[in-house]
């Protein structure tokens, strides 16, 4: 029997002036036991020493681009444009692939899926665990699964590169939601790995500009799900958020 070929995963890390978090992210990718990884790092022209840290691991990075960009999704599009792997995964500075054997375990779950996804553990600025996200991952995921909120983190979804269209730069903070929905809409085989696959550092730009992020999300959900269903879905989201906060004293978005 012919051996099933191992897919190549392109991991893309986007960073700008994050000397505190970049090494942790680099090592989580470089130390994977899975051999078939193309690693692309897109740096926005950092001036705080981030580039020095990246260059320390230059021999283990497939491609490094360091130049000014027009924002995080423009940088991500640069990575997508030069990716050559069968699948793509975005692991931005400060976040981590969950453990050294995670990628191997993801691809061992099933053969030839269009999308693999898993759970995310949240961490604060002191790298203390906050537990799992409030939005539990769905048992079965499809393009409609985000209607009550983004229940799969950007860092926890492996997408076949042929389905990964460029990010829509009309959205400055939430283009990843639109990107995942579009890919899921085009997918035919989506696999739940039933494991934690990523560690996520809370407090990114979408948190810092939370209101703008929420407005963008509402526009994206309108576009994909329709205005009236979106309004009803947001009432459900609000109710669940309040209930969760009353019970746990935090939101864990």
Helices and strands as residue ranges (DSSP letters): E 9-15, H 22-30, E 37-43, H 50-56, G 58-60, E 63-66, H 72-82, E 87-90, E 96-97, H 102-109, E 115-123, E 129-132, G 145-148, G 154-156, E 157-160, G 161-163, H 175-186, E 190-201, H 205-208, H 210-225, H 227-248
